[in-house]
Structure formats: structure tokens, C-alpha cells
Amino acid sequence: MIRPADEPEFLQLWPTQILRHRLPGAEQANPVLADHILELDASTENLTTDYLRGNLLESDHPALAWLRDCVNRTVIDYVRSTGIDYDMDWSIQCWPNVNRFGDYHNLHNHPHSWLSGTYYVAVPARPKELPGRSDRNPGAISFYDPRPQANMTAVRGDPQVDPEFRILPKPGEILLWPAFLHHLVHPNLSEEPRISISFNITLKWKDDYLA
């Protein structure tokens, strides 16, 4: 289709893509994953914060094998959506998170990785009734505009300048995003644990990646 000479062209530059998807089979896998992770948490000190201790997806546990296949499929979907048309090779570093009442994750990103993501096993539906502020976002994850000070030119209604994008994930959902993107996890304000599995995607080098 030829664009008329007097019609403006709009270029969407420097996109920051986030994938959100509900995994098929999650209803069957999540109770099994939750039991397995809580058993690990009971027997392992600092399971959530010591993310370099091991690689959860190297286990031969059937539910983790299912999740490993799903993560690889999700990365393929992400890659294809960007327009990359050559084969890529990657490794997955993976760890579990158990957030009890009051637990949260500070603002951070994931250095030395290409993509990062999280799969949600259990997300409490009802936070505890607490006095005080009404604008809390228990259990949500917030992503922040990677362009420094872009919101300094904010005007109402411009989608390019909202500095924060917030998602309240549901059990069975997977999120995938560029590892450079800063994000934080709001406190769990439920007596039920919030259980998730986070991972990094690291590329195995090929000369094909050179631009």
C-alpha cells in the first residue's frame, strides 16, 4: 500500500516489549509446583533471595519439566514477535520465590541477561484488611520507563510519558520482558504465600547476533 505524499508517517521507536500469557495446563501444574516449592522453602535457608544457589529448572520433577518447555516456547514467541528471523540459542537460570505477609522485592533489574521473566504459581486473592492508605497494590509488579526523566514532559493523555506500568498477575500467567527493565514487586498483604518462579534468559553467543 502506497502512502500519500501528504500523509504523515509515524515511527514507533525504541519499543519495550512485555509478553503476558496464560499457560495451558497451569491448573494441573500449579498445585504440584506449589507443594514442591514450599517443601524446598522449608528445607532451604534463604530460598528466595539466594537465586544463584542452583537452577530450579534443571530438576527432573515432571511439573518443572512442563514449565521448562513452556518457558522455551514463550521465549520463541517473544523472539518471533520482534521480527528476528534467525535461530537463537539460550540458557535458562531459574529460582523460586515465596513471599509471605509483608515480603516484597525492591526496585531492580537483571544484569548480564537478555530477557527476564516470572511464572505465577499462587497469587493470593484477598489481602488482609489493614488501616491506613487505600492506594496499596499488594502482590502487583510494576515496570518503569527505561528512558531517564521521560516523564518530565508529561501531558495528560500522552501514553508515552506514564512512568509506571503495573500488572496484577494471575496464577498460571507468565511474564517476559527485557532484562534491563527496572521493576519491583509490591508487598504481599495476605496471610497466604505468594509463590512464583523467576528466570533469566542468557544468550549463548553466535556471530549471527552481531548487528
GROMACS elastic network, one bead per residue, 0.5 to 0.9 nm:
[ bonds ]
;  ai    aj funct       b0    kb
    2     5     6  0.89070   500
    3     6     6  0.83458   500
    3     7     6  0.67298   500
    3     8     6  0.87068   500
    3     9     6  0.84811   500
    4     7     6  0.54186   500
    4     8     6  0.86109   500
    5     8     6  0.80212   500
   12    15     6  0.69596   500
   16   145     6  0.86111   500
   16   146     6  0.83491   500
   16   177     6  0.78493   500
   16   178     6  0.72670   500
   16   181     6  0.83117   500
   17    78     6  0.85823   500
   17    82     6  0.85044   500
   17   176     6  0.84584   500
   17   177     6  0.62542   500
   17   178     6  0.72163   500
   18    78     6  0.85803   500
   18   175     6  0.69539   500
   18   176     6  0.56961   500
   18   178     6  0.75162   500
   19    74     6  0.83536   500
   19    77     6  0.87731   500
   19    78     6  0.68402   500
   19   174     6  0.78344   500
   19   175     6  0.54669   500
   19   176     6  0.50034   500
   19   177     6  0.64748   500
   20   173     6  0.68640   500
   20   174     6  0.57923   500
   20   176     6  0.67632   500
   21    74     6  0.83707   500
   21   172     6  0.83979   500
   21   173     6  0.54479   500
   21   174     6  0.53933   500
   21   175     6  0.67199   500
   21   176     6  0.89549   500
   22    26     6  0.77937   500
   22   170     6  0.84139   500
   22   171     6  0.83225   500
   22   172     6  0.55008   500
   22   174     6  0.62020   500
   22   175     6  0.89922   500
   23    26     6  0.56804   500
   23    70     6  0.73289   500
   23   172     6  0.58057   500
   23   173     6  0.60545   500
   23   174     6  0.69923   500
   24    27     6  0.79961   500
   24    70     6  0.88608   500
   24   172     6  0.80926   500
   25    28     6  0.56578   500
   25    29     6  0.62957   500
   25    30     6  0.86223   500
   25    66     6  0.87797   500
   25   172     6  0.83306   500
   26    30     6  0.56446   500
   26    31     6  0.88701   500
   26   121     6  0.82280   500
   26   171     6  0.78625   500
   26   173     6  0.81868   500
   27    30     6  0.57826   500
   27    31     6  0.75150   500
   27   171     6  0.84853   500
   27   172     6  0.70450   500
   28    31     6  0.66907   500
   28    32     6  0.74405   500
   28    63     6  0.89706   500
   29    32     6  0.54341   500
   29    33     6  0.60868   500
   29    34     6  0.86210   500
   29    63     6  0.57573   500
   29    64     6  0.86672   500
   29    66     6  0.80454   500
   29    67     6  0.84996   500
   29   121     6  0.85241   500
   29   172     6  0.87323   500
   30    34     6  0.59334   500
   30    35     6  0.85714   500
   30    63     6  0.81894   500
   30   120     6  0.85031   500
   30   121     6  0.52770   500
   30   122     6  0.73671   500
   30   171     6  0.78267   500
   30   172     6  0.71639   500
   31    34     6  0.51025   500
   31    35     6  0.62724   500
   31    36     6  0.86562   500
   31   121     6  0.78235   500
   31   122     6  0.85025   500
   32    35     6  0.53207   500
   32    36     6  0.62515   500
   32    37     6  0.86929   500
   32    63     6  0.67908   500
   33    36     6  0.51054   500
   33    37     6  0.60636   500
   33    38     6  0.85251   500
   33    63     6  0.63040   500
   33    64     6  0.74072   500
   33   121     6  0.69967   500
   34    37     6  0.52509   500
   34    38     6  0.60950   500
   34    39     6  0.85427   500
   34   121     6  0.64302   500
   34   122     6  0.72168   500
   34   195     6  0.69340   500
   34   196     6  0.87071   500
   35    38     6  0.52900   500
   35    39     6  0.62059   500
   35    40     6  0.87232   500
   36    39     6  0.51852   500
   36    40     6  0.63442   500
   36    41     6  0.87011   500
   36    61     6  0.89911   500
   37    41     6  0.60602   500
   37    42     6  0.86142   500
   37    96     6  0.68571   500
   37    97     6  0.83110   500
   37    98     6  0.79571   500
   37   195     6  0.80151   500
   38    42     6  0.61516   500
   38    43     6  0.87203   500
   38    98     6  0.76990   500
   38   195     6  0.86289   500
   39    42     6  0.51959   500
   39    43     6  0.64945   500
   39    44     6  0.86173   500
   40    43     6  0.52825   500
   40    44     6  0.57978   500
   40    47     6  0.75587   500
   41    44     6  0.52149   500
   41    45     6  0.71992   500
   41    46     6  0.79280   500
   41    47     6  0.57923   500
   41    48     6  0.80679   500
   41    96     6  0.87785   500
   41    97     6  0.88579   500
   41    98     6  0.74979   500
   42    45     6  0.78589   500
   42    47     6  0.88675   500
   43    47     6  0.88099   500
   44    47     6  0.56113   500
   45    48     6  0.86651   500
   45    50     6  0.84632   500
   46    49     6  0.54517   500
   46    50     6  0.56714   500
   46    51     6  0.87307   500
   47    50     6  0.56843   500
   47    51     6  0.71596   500
   47    53     6  0.82981   500
   47    95     6  0.81582   500
   47    96     6  0.71294   500
   47    97     6  0.72439   500
   47    98     6  0.79514   500
   48    51     6  0.63546   500
   48    95     6  0.72967   500
   48    96     6  0.59714   500
   48    98     6  0.61511   500
   48    99     6  0.80883   500
   49    52     6  0.86572   500
   49    97     6  0.79080   500
   50    53     6  0.57170   500
   50    54     6  0.86558   500
   50    95     6  0.85227   500
   51    54     6  0.70562   500
   51    55     6  0.81755   500
   51    93     6  0.88324   500
   51    94     6  0.76265   500
   51    95     6  0.55509   500
   51    96     6  0.78403   500
   51    97     6  0.89492   500
   52    55     6  0.74468   500
   52    93     6  0.83167   500
   52    94     6  0.86112   500
   52    95     6  0.78855   500
   53    95     6  0.85616   500
   54    58     6  0.84740   500
   54    93     6  0.82642   500
   54    94     6  0.78884   500
   54    95     6  0.74204   500
   55    58     6  0.56546   500
   55    59     6  0.78185   500
   55    92     6  0.81517   500
   55    93     6  0.56189   500
   55    94     6  0.50952   500
   55    95     6  0.61292   500
   56    59     6  0.59699   500
   56    64     6  0.77211   500
   56    93     6  0.77013   500
   56    94     6  0.52809   500
   56    95     6  0.53374   500
   56    96     6  0.71895   500
   56   197     6  0.86705   500
   57    60     6  0.78696   500
   57    61     6  0.85892   500
   57    64     6  0.58931   500
   57    65     6  0.69716   500
   57    67     6  0.78223   500
   57    68     6  0.60867   500
   57    92     6  0.77278   500
   57    93     6  0.75735   500
   57    94     6  0.60684   500
   57    95     6  0.79590   500
   58    61     6  0.87828   500
   58    64     6  0.82632   500
   58    65     6  0.83294   500
   58    68     6  0.86609   500
   58    93     6  0.89353   500
   58    94     6  0.86130   500
   59    62     6  0.85161   500
   59    64     6  0.67476   500
   59    65     6  0.74481   500
   60    63     6  0.85591   500
   60    64     6  0.70020   500
   60    65     6  0.63117   500
   61    64     6  0.53128   500
   61    65     6  0.61843   500
   61    66     6  0.87803   500
   62    65     6  0.50165   500
   62    66     6  0.63069   500
   62    67     6  0.87403   500
   63    66     6  0.50446   500
   63    67     6  0.63216   500
   63    68     6  0.86952   500
   64    68     6  0.60358   500
   64    69     6  0.86070   500
   65    68     6  0.50419   500
   65    69     6  0.63765   500
   65    70     6  0.86705   500
   66    69     6  0.53215   500
   66    70     6  0.63179   500
   66    71     6  0.87986   500
   67    71     6  0.60850   500
   67    72     6  0.85997   500
   67   119     6  0.86247   500
   68    71     6  0.51711   500
   68    72     6  0.63098   500
   68    73     6  0.86372   500
   68    92     6  0.85076   500
   69    72     6  0.52356   500
   69    73     6  0.61961   500
   69    74     6  0.86134   500
   70    73     6  0.50234   500
   70    74     6  0.60518   500
   70    75     6  0.86394   500
   71    75     6  0.62310   500
   71    76     6  0.86789   500
   71    92     6  0.85552   500
   71   117     6  0.88428   500
   71   119     6  0.87372   500
   71   174     6  0.83417   500
   71   199     6  0.88942   500
   72    75     6  0.51696   500
   72    76     6  0.63558   500
   72    77     6  0.87694   500
   72    90     6  0.89973   500
   72    92     6  0.85480   500
   73    76     6  0.51013   500
   73    77     6  0.63084   500
   73    78     6  0.87120   500
   74    77     6  0.50334   500
   74    78     6  0.62030   500
   74    79     6  0.86324   500
   74   174     6  0.83594   500
   74   175     6  0.89875   500
   74   176     6  0.79012   500
   75    79     6  0.60927   500
   75    80     6  0.85870   500
   75   115     6  0.85392   500
   75   176     6  0.78511   500
   75   201     6  0.83356   500
   76    79     6  0.51098   500
   76    80     6  0.61423   500
   76    81     6  0.85628   500
   76    88     6  0.88520   500
   77    80     6  0.52881   500
   77    81     6  0.61807   500
   77    82     6  0.88861   500
   78    81     6  0.52277   500
   78    82     6  0.66160   500
   78   176     6  0.79138   500
   78   177     6  0.88638   500
   79    82     6  0.54231   500
   79    83     6  0.69733   500
   79    84     6  0.59630   500
   79    85     6  0.82413   500
   79    88     6  0.86433   500
   80    83     6  0.53731   500
   80    84     6  0.57454   500
   80    85     6  0.68603   500
   81    84     6  0.76127   500
   82    85     6  0.88364   500
   84    87     6  0.83985   500
   86   208     6  0.78449   500
   86   209     6  0.89909   500
   87   208     6  0.85943   500
   88   203     6  0.75528   500
   88   204     6  0.79744   500
   88   205     6  0.88053   500
   88   206     6  0.80031   500
   88   208     6  0.85179   500
   88   209     6  0.82925   500
   89   202     6  0.86663   500
   89   203     6  0.59573   500
   89   204     6  0.54609   500
   89   205     6  0.76879   500
   89   206     6  0.81533   500
   90   201     6  0.63433   500
   90   202     6  0.54231   500
   90   204     6  0.50956   500
   90   205     6  0.84176   500
   91   200     6  0.81963   500
   91   201     6  0.58615   500
   91   202     6  0.53644   500
   91   203     6  0.64222   500
   91   204     6  0.69608   500
   92   199     6  0.65106   500
   92   200     6  0.57275   500
   92   202     6  0.65163   500
   93   198     6  0.84810   500
   93   199     6  0.53834   500
   93   200     6  0.51886   500
   93   201     6  0.67079   500
   93   202     6  0.78578   500
   94   197     6  0.70238   500
   94   198     6  0.57280   500
   94   200     6  0.65025   500
   94   201     6  0.89532   500
   95   196     6  0.87961   500
   95   197     6  0.58095   500
   95   198     6  0.55560   500
   95   199     6  0.63372   500
   96   195     6  0.74887   500
   96   196     6  0.59913   500
   96   198     6  0.61978   500
   96   199     6  0.86870   500
   97   194     6  0.78640   500
   97   195     6  0.56655   500
   97   196     6  0.51569   500
   97   197     6  0.58612   500
   97   198     6  0.72371   500
   98   103     6  0.85754   500
   98   193     6  0.63325   500
   98   194     6  0.58402   500
   98   196     6  0.67733   500
   98   197     6  0.88204   500
   99   102     6  0.77178   500
   99   103     6  0.51010   500
   99   104     6  0.68238   500
   99   187     6  0.81411   500
   99   188     6  0.65140   500
   99   192     6  0.88421   500
   99   193     6  0.55372   500
   99   195     6  0.64083   500
   99   196     6  0.84851   500
  100   103     6  0.54812   500
  100   104     6  0.86533   500
  100   187     6  0.86971   500
  100   188     6  0.63189   500
  100   189     6  0.80366   500
  100   190     6  0.74828   500
  100   191     6  0.68532   500
  100   192     6  0.67503   500
  100   194     6  0.63879   500
  100   195     6  0.87701   500
  101   104     6  0.89118   500
  101   187     6  0.74572   500
  101   188     6  0.52543   500
  101   189     6  0.52391   500
  101   190     6  0.55616   500
  101   191     6  0.55452   500
  101   192     6  0.73568   500
  101   193     6  0.70915   500
  101   194     6  0.86596   500
  102   187     6  0.52347   500
  102   188     6  0.52836   500
  102   189     6  0.57693   500
  102   190     6  0.80894   500
  103   185     6  0.89783   500
  103   186     6  0.81419   500
  103   187     6  0.51965   500
  103   188     6  0.56832   500
  103   189     6  0.81700   500
  104   139     6  0.82174   500
  104   184     6  0.79172   500
  104   185     6  0.55356   500
  104   186     6  0.54290   500
  104   188     6  0.65745   500
  105   108     6  0.81176   500
  105   183     6  0.87834   500
  105   184     6  0.56047   500
  105   186     6  0.68855   500
  105   187     6  0.76275   500
  106   183     6  0.79832   500
  106   184     6  0.53183   500
  106   185     6  0.68009   500
  106   186     6  0.82979   500
  107   142     6  0.89435   500
  107   182     6  0.63564   500
  107   183     6  0.53581   500
  107   185     6  0.77676   500
  108   180     6  0.89816   500
  108   181     6  0.81542   500
  108   182     6  0.52149   500
  108   183     6  0.56972   500
  108   184     6  0.65075   500
  109   116     6  0.86859   500
  109   179     6  0.61620   500
  109   180     6  0.55707   500
  109   181     6  0.57388   500
  109   183     6  0.64261   500
  109   184     6  0.87016   500
  110   113     6  0.62993   500
  110   114     6  0.85817   500
  110   115     6  0.83413   500
  110   116     6  0.70309   500
  110   178     6  0.88983   500
  110   179     6  0.51379   500
  110   180     6  0.62049   500
  110   181     6  0.79277   500
  110   182     6  0.82331   500
  110   200     6  0.76196   500
  111   114     6  0.83278   500
  111   179     6  0.67840   500
  111   180     6  0.67436   500
  112   179     6  0.81916   500
  112   180     6  0.89716   500
  112   202     6  0.74336   500
  113   116     6  0.72296   500
  113   178     6  0.85044   500
  113   179     6  0.58607   500
  113   180     6  0.80780   500
  113   200     6  0.61206   500
  113   201     6  0.58725   500
  113   203     6  0.75145   500
  114   177     6  0.88675   500
  114   178     6  0.62209   500
  114   179     6  0.54241   500
  114   180     6  0.77861   500
  114   200     6  0.74297   500
  114   201     6  0.57055   500
  114   202     6  0.54573   500
  114   203     6  0.66713   500
  115   176     6  0.68405   500
  115   177     6  0.56466   500
  115   180     6  0.79552   500
  115   199     6  0.85572   500
  115   200     6  0.58862   500
  115   202     6  0.71078   500
  116   175     6  0.83474   500
  116   176     6  0.57703   500
  116   177     6  0.55291   500
  116   178     6  0.60903   500
  116   180     6  0.85649   500
  116   181     6  0.88834   500
  116   198     6  0.76055   500
  116   199     6  0.57958   500
  116   201     6  0.59960   500
  116   202     6  0.89255   500
  117   174     6  0.71394   500
  117   175     6  0.52422   500
  117   177     6  0.61498   500
  117   178     6  0.85552   500
  117   179     6  0.82431   500
  117   197     6  0.84445   500
  117   198     6  0.56891   500
  117   199     6  0.53770   500
  117   200     6  0.64524   500
  117   201     6  0.82180   500
  118   173     6  0.83747   500
  118   174     6  0.57135   500
  118   175     6  0.54008   500
  118   176     6  0.67991   500
  118   196     6  0.66371   500
  118   197     6  0.54967   500
  118   199     6  0.61817   500
  118   200     6  0.88880   500
  119   171     6  0.81040   500
  119   172     6  0.69590   500
  119   173     6  0.59220   500
  119   175     6  0.65382   500
  119   176     6  0.89199   500
  119   195     6  0.89623   500
  119   196     6  0.56065   500
  119   197     6  0.50818   500
  119   198     6  0.62869   500
  119   199     6  0.84413   500
  120   123     6  0.69357   500
  120   169     6  0.71657   500
  120   170     6  0.67336   500
  120   172     6  0.55746   500
  120   173     6  0.56395   500
  120   174     6  0.64113   500
  120   175     6  0.86435   500
  120   194     6  0.83899   500
  120   195     6  0.65104   500
  120   197     6  0.64505   500
  120   198     6  0.86239   500
  121   170     6  0.84303   500
  121   171     6  0.51883   500
  121   172     6  0.60284   500
  121   173     6  0.81078   500
  121   194     6  0.78448   500
  121   195     6  0.53577   500
  121   196     6  0.51409   500
  121   197     6  0.73251   500
  122   170     6  0.78044   500
  122   171     6  0.52353   500
  122   172     6  0.80143   500
  122   192     6  0.89411   500
  122   193     6  0.74227   500
  122   194     6  0.54215   500
  122   196     6  0.67180   500
  123   139     6  0.71523   500
  123   169     6  0.73998   500
  123   170     6  0.62610   500
  123   171     6  0.57605   500
  123   188     6  0.89867   500
  123   192     6  0.83978   500
  123   193     6  0.75723   500
  123   195     6  0.66483   500
  123   196     6  0.81891   500
  124   127     6  0.70305   500
  124   139     6  0.77491   500
  124   171     6  0.89348   500
  124   188     6  0.81252   500
  124   189     6  0.87105   500
  124   190     6  0.64171   500
  124   191     6  0.83487   500
  124   192     6  0.60095   500
  124   193     6  0.69710   500
  124   194     6  0.61332   500
  125   170     6  0.89829   500
  125   190     6  0.81954   500
  125   192     6  0.89683   500
  126   129     6  0.87562   500
  126   189     6  0.84360   500
  126   190     6  0.64883   500
  126   192     6  0.88449   500
  127   130     6  0.86111   500
  127   138     6  0.70132   500
  127   139     6  0.87853   500
  127   188     6  0.75689   500
  127   191     6  0.76363   500
  127   192     6  0.87011   500
  128   189     6  0.56998   500
  128   190     6  0.50814   500
  128   191     6  0.70417   500
  129   189     6  0.84950   500
  129   190     6  0.88207   500
  130   133     6  0.84112   500
  130   189     6  0.86291   500
  131   134     6  0.84271   500
  133   136     6  0.65414   500
  134   137     6  0.89348   500
  136   186     6  0.82916   500
  136   187     6  0.88046   500
  137   140     6  0.57206   500
  137   141     6  0.85754   500
  137   166     6  0.89502   500
  137   168     6  0.81543   500
  137   186     6  0.62361   500
  137   187     6  0.77258   500
  137   188     6  0.88383   500
  138   141     6  0.88767   500
  138   168     6  0.84272   500
  138   185     6  0.85029   500
  138   186     6  0.54395   500
  138   187     6  0.52865   500
  138   188     6  0.52028   500
  138   189     6  0.57162   500
  138   190     6  0.81760   500
  139   168     6  0.66540   500
  139   169     6  0.79099   500
  139   185     6  0.66507   500
  139   186     6  0.52990   500
  139   187     6  0.58146   500
  139   188     6  0.50084   500
  139   189     6  0.74593   500
  139   190     6  0.88181   500
  139   194     6  0.75013   500
  140   166     6  0.67201   500
  140   167     6  0.56365   500
  140   169     6  0.66232   500
  140   184     6  0.85554   500
  140   185     6  0.59632   500
  140   186     6  0.54195   500
  140   187     6  0.79805   500
  140   188     6  0.85169   500
  141   165     6  0.84774   500
  141   166     6  0.57553   500
  141   167     6  0.54281   500
  141   168     6  0.64088   500
  141   169     6  0.76490   500
  141   183     6  0.69440   500
  141   184     6  0.57419   500
  141   186     6  0.61587   500
  142   164     6  0.64490   500
  142   165     6  0.56203   500
  142   167     6  0.63940   500
  142   168     6  0.87640   500
  142   182     6  0.84885   500
  142   183     6  0.53714   500
  142   184     6  0.54248   500
  142   185     6  0.64568   500
  142   186     6  0.77302   500
  143   146     6  0.89058   500
  143   163     6  0.83607   500
  143   164     6  0.56985   500
  143   165     6  0.51313   500
  143   166     6  0.62478   500
  143   167     6  0.83692   500
  143   181     6  0.69641   500
  143   182     6  0.59892   500
  143   184     6  0.68936   500
  144   147     6  0.87748   500
  144   162     6  0.87149   500
  144   163     6  0.55861   500
  144   165     6  0.63625   500
  144   166     6  0.87535   500
  144   181     6  0.69255   500
  144   182     6  0.56760   500
  144   183     6  0.61136   500
  144   184     6  0.88036   500
  145   148     6  0.74414   500
  145   149     6  0.86998   500
  145   150     6  0.76223   500
  145   151     6  0.85534   500
  145   161     6  0.80731   500
  145   162     6  0.75843   500
  145   163     6  0.50141   500
  145   164     6  0.63450   500
  145   165     6  0.80801   500
  145   181     6  0.77353   500
  145   182     6  0.78840   500
  146   149     6  0.89429   500
  146   150     6  0.85551   500
  146   163     6  0.85756   500
  146   180     6  0.80047   500
  146   181     6  0.61855   500
  146   182     6  0.71128   500
  147   150     6  0.55936   500
  147   151     6  0.87061   500
  147   163     6  0.89483   500
  148   151     6  0.82173   500
  149   152     6  0.55372   500
  149   153     6  0.83971   500
  149   163     6  0.86478   500
  150   153     6  0.65340   500
  150   154     6  0.77308   500
  150   160     6  0.82553   500
  150   161     6  0.61177   500
  150   162     6  0.86006   500
  150   163     6  0.76033   500
  151   155     6  0.86662   500
  151   160     6  0.81961   500
  151   162     6  0.64606   500
  151   163     6  0.60697   500
  152   161     6  0.80280   500
  153   161     6  0.72849   500
  154   157     6  0.87098   500
  154   158     6  0.70867   500
  154   160     6  0.82289   500
  154   161     6  0.53819   500
  154   162     6  0.74946   500
  155   158     6  0.59225   500
  155   161     6  0.76969   500
  156   159     6  0.86052   500
  156   161     6  0.89761   500
  157   160     6  0.89074   500
  157   161     6  0.88584   500
  158   161     6  0.61380   500
  158   162     6  0.76395   500
  159   162     6  0.61173   500
  160   163     6  0.84633   500
  161   164     6  0.88685   500
  162   165     6  0.74847   500
  169   172     6  0.86605   500
  169   173     6  0.66317   500
  169   174     6  0.83980   500
  169   175     6  0.86079   500
  170   173     6  0.57494   500
  170   174     6  0.88951   500
  171   174     6  0.87189   500
  171   196     6  0.87745   500
  176   179     6  0.88421   500
  177   180     6  0.84908   500
  177   181     6  0.72611   500
  178   181     6  0.57659   500
  179   182     6  0.80574   500
  179   200     6  0.75901   500
  179   201     6  0.83648   500
  185   188     6  0.86761   500
  188   191     6  0.82526   500
  188   192     6  0.85439   500
  188   193     6  0.77225   500
  188   194     6  0.68227   500
  189   192     6  0.85681   500
  190   193     6  0.71967   500
  190   194     6  0.83220   500
  203   206     6  0.84964   500
  205   208     6  0.84825   500
  205   209     6  0.75101   500
  206   209     6  0.58292   500
  206   210     6  0.80178   500
  207   210     6  0.56707   500
  208   211     6  0.79798   500
